[in-house]
């Protein structure tokens, strides 16, 4: 079966662009804005699920770096579709094992799924909130080893990571 991977790549990139443009609405004080964000991420999650049905995980080899990263972003933001996130995680794990995807992106998605599952994260990539002006991660399995684990997958130390966040 011949796939139109160029069209798929363009679609994924377009979805990520819409995600980026709408993401400030996720934490808006206006419930209508929040609903717009939720609907968009749900539509994207549904579409990613269809893409995974047809192609498996959309790797860079299949769709190019930008579109592969877009697929990862869509999976990251499918928070209300934990089944889609878990499936994306399994497929991304397989792609990483085959050398076809980023260990860094896998770490972020693994943490996201763990947090959404109500479990402790591994890499400290998911932020629970701001305390005394500083971002605080959701609970981690092994906080003392967090930076070493982050380094193993190409993520900067936690202090450098949170320094990029806007001041509260």
Secondary structure, 3 states (H helix, E strand, C coil): CCCCHHHHHHHHHHHHHHHHHHHHHHHCCCHHHHHHHHHHHHHHHHHHHHHHHHHCCCCHHHHCHHHHHHHHHHHHCCCCCHHHHHHHHHHHHHHHHCCCCCHHHHHHHHHHHHHHCCCCECCCCCEEEEECCEEEECCECCHHHHHHHHHHCCCCCHHHHHHCCCCC
